[in-house]
Amino acid sequence: MSELTRRYSYRIQWSDEDDEFVATVAELPSLSWLADNEIDALRGIHTVVDEALETLSEDGEDAPQPFADRHYSGKFTLRLPPQAHRKLAVEAAEQGVSINRYAAMKLESA
């Protein structure tokens, strides 16, 4: 397994539809692997990712940067309906915090 493959963000969860565990990788959302158990699902998706990275390299394309290696400023712009903005402002005031802090608290608890 390549070092880059190790740094990607993986998720393994049960699929009722497939009656197996499905493994996915956030940086390459089109890839997945099904297996009877979590360990085999992880091994399988690692193999698929290695193969995909090899194909990208052969085609002269860049591999996606792992989320762990990306820089995040902690800022992003969010657009929402005026009614939702008003509701957040009122709830923030009731909690005695800024609307920014209140929205961050709501996102963190989601």
C-alpha positions as a Markdown table, in Angstrom:
| # | Residue | x | y | z |
|---|---|---|---|---|
| 1 | Met | 0.0 | 0.0 | 0.0 |
| 2 | Ser | 1.4 | 3.4 | -0.9 |
| 3 | Glu | 2.0 | 6.1 | 1.6 |
| 4 | Leu | -0.6 | 8.3 | -0.2 |
| 5 | Thr | -3.2 | 5.5 | 0.1 |
| 6 | Arg | -2.6 | 5.4 | 3.9 |
| 7 | Arg | -3.4 | 9.1 | 4.3 |
| 8 | Tyr | -6.8 | 9.1 | 2.7 |
| 9 | Ser | -10.1 | 9.3 | 4.6 |
| 10 | Tyr | -11.9 | 6.0 | 4.7 |
| 11 | Arg | -15.3 | 5.0 | 6.0 |
| 12 | Ile | -16.6 | 1.5 | 6.5 |
| 13 | Gln | -20.3 | 0.9 | 7.2 |
| 14 | Trp | -22.9 | -1.8 | 7.0 |
| 15 | Ser | -25.1 | -1.8 | 3.9 |
| 16 | Asp | -28.5 | -3.4 | 4.4 |
| 17 | Glu | -29.0 | -3.2 | 0.6 |
| 18 | Asp | -25.9 | -5.2 | -0.1 |
| 19 | Asp | -26.0 | -7.3 | 3.1 |
| 20 | Glu | -22.2 | -6.6 | 3.4 |
| 21 | Phe | -19.9 | -3.9 | 4.7 |
| 22 | Val | -19.1 | -1.2 | 2.2 |
| 23 | Ala | -15.8 | 0.7 | 2.3 |
| 24 | Thr | -15.4 | 4.1 | 0.7 |
| 25 | Val | -12.7 | 6.8 | 0.4 |
| 26 | Ala | -13.8 | 10.5 | 0.6 |
| 27 | Glu | -11.0 | 11.8 | -1.7 |
| 28 | Leu | -12.1 | 9.3 | -4.5 |
| 29 | Pro | -15.9 | 9.1 | -4.0 |
| 30 | Ser | -16.5 | 6.9 | -7.1 |
| 31 | Leu | -14.6 | 4.0 | -5.5 |
| 32 | Ser | -16.0 | 1.4 | -3.1 |
| 33 | Trp | -15.5 | -2.2 | -1.9 |
| 34 | Leu | -17.9 | -4.7 | -0.4 |
| 35 | Ala | -16.9 | -7.4 | 2.0 |
| 36 | Asp | -18.3 | -9.7 | 4.7 |
| 37 | Asn | -16.3 | -8.0 | 7.4 |
| 38 | Glu | -14.8 | -4.6 | 8.2 |
| 39 | Ile | -11.2 | -5.7 | 7.9 |
| 40 | Asp | -11.7 | -7.2 | 4.4 |
| 41 | Ala | -13.6 | -4.1 | 3.3 |
| 42 | Leu | -10.7 | -1.9 | 4.4 |
| 43 | Arg | -8.1 | -4.2 | 2.7 |
| 44 | Gly | -10.2 | -4.2 | -0.5 |
| 45 | Ile | -10.6 | -0.4 | -0.7 |
| 46 | His | -6.9 | 0.0 | -0.1 |
| 47 | Thr | -6.2 | -2.2 | -3.1 |
| 48 | Val | -8.7 | -0.4 | -5.3 |
| 49 | Val | -7.2 | 3.0 | -4.3 |
| 50 | Asp | -3.7 | 1.8 | -5.1 |
| 51 | Glu | -4.9 | 0.7 | -8.5 |
| 52 | Ala | -6.7 | 3.9 | -9.1 |
| 53 | Leu | -3.6 | 6.0 | -8.1 |
| 54 | Glu | -1.5 | 3.9 | -10.5 |
| 55 | Thr | -3.9 | 4.5 | -13.3 |
| 56 | Leu | -4.0 | 8.2 | -12.6 |
| 57 | Ser | -0.2 | 8.3 | -12.7 |
| 58 | Glu | 0.0 | 6.4 | -15.9 |
| 59 | Asp | -2.5 | 8.8 | -17.5 |
| 60 | Gly | -0.5 | 11.8 | -16.3 |
| 61 | Glu | -3.2 | 13.0 | -13.9 |
| 62 | Asp | -2.7 | 14.2 | -10.3 |
| 63 | Ala | -3.9 | 12.1 | -7.4 |
| 64 | Pro | -6.3 | 13.9 | -5.1 |
| 65 | Gln | -4.7 | 15.6 | -2.1 |
| 66 | Pro | -5.7 | 13.8 | 1.2 |
| 67 | Phe | -8.0 | 15.9 | 3.4 |
| 68 | Ala | -5.5 | 15.5 | 6.2 |
| 69 | Asp | -2.9 | 17.3 | 4.1 |
| 70 | Arg | -5.1 | 20.2 | 3.1 |
| 71 | His | -5.0 | 23.6 | 4.9 |
| 72 | Tyr | -8.3 | 24.9 | 6.3 |
| 73 | Ser | -8.6 | 28.5 | 7.4 |
| 74 | Gly | -11.6 | 27.9 | 9.6 |
| 75 | Lys | -13.7 | 30.3 | 7.5 |
| 76 | Phe | -16.4 | 29.6 | 4.9 |
| 77 | Thr | -19.3 | 31.5 | 3.5 |
| 78 | Leu | -22.8 | 30.2 | 4.1 |
| 79 | Arg | -25.9 | 31.4 | 2.3 |
| 80 | Leu | -29.3 | 30.7 | 3.8 |
| 81 | Pro | -32.8 | 32.0 | 3.6 |
| 82 | Pro | -33.5 | 35.3 | 5.5 |
| 83 | Gln | -35.9 | 33.4 | 7.8 |
| 84 | Ala | -33.2 | 30.9 | 8.9 |
| 85 | His | -30.7 | 33.8 | 9.4 |
| 86 | Arg | -33.3 | 35.6 | 11.6 |
| 87 | Lys | -34.0 | 32.4 | 13.6 |
| 88 | Leu | -30.2 | 31.8 | 14.2 |
| 89 | Ala | -29.8 | 35.4 | 15.3 |
| 90 | Val | -32.6 | 35.1 | 17.8 |
| 91 | Glu | -31.4 | 31.8 | 19.1 |
| 92 | Ala | -27.8 | 33.1 | 19.4 |
| 93 | Ala | -29.1 | 36.2 | 21.4 |
| 94 | Glu | -31.1 | 33.9 | 23.7 |
| 95 | Gln | -27.9 | 31.9 | 24.3 |
| 96 | Gly | -25.9 | 35.0 | 24.9 |
| 97 | Val | -23.3 | 34.2 | 22.1 |
| 98 | Ser | -22.5 | 35.6 | 18.7 |
| 99 | Ile | -24.4 | 34.2 | 15.7 |
| 100 | Asn | -21.0 | 32.9 | 14.5 |
| 101 | Arg | -20.4 | 31.0 | 17.7 |
| 102 | Tyr | -23.9 | 29.7 | 17.8 |
| 103 | Ala | -23.8 | 28.4 | 14.3 |
| 104 | Ala | -20.4 | 26.8 | 15.0 |
| 105 | Met | -21.9 | 25.1 | 18.1 |
| 106 | Lys | -24.9 | 23.8 | 16.0 |
| 107 | Leu | -22.5 | 22.4 | 13.4 |
| 108 | Glu | -20.3 | 20.8 | 15.9 |
| 109 | Ser | -23.2 | 19.0 | 17.6 |
| 110 | Ala | -24.7 | 17.8 | 14.3 |
